[in-house]
């Protein structure tokens, strides 16, 4: 997945264990008023075989929060949409 790093937005995510990851947002998709982000760990940007992750924006207590998409059905729906986009 080769990208020009100057055009990408980077975010820092922390998992439940406290591990910190710098992620590059390679694309975003809005489905049924939910904004999803396709992200790749920044260290893997030039690796053609890297796998992307999907995260989404939600409102929680009046704040915008980014969470991982853990539901397999939801993940597959977004992944299918993204795969269609990059195939065209």
Secondary structure, DSSP 8 states (H G I E B T S, - for coil): ----GGG-EEEEEE-TT--EEEEEEEEEEEETTEEEEEEEEGGGTT-TT---EEEEEEEETTEEEEEE---HHHHHHHHHHHHHHHH-
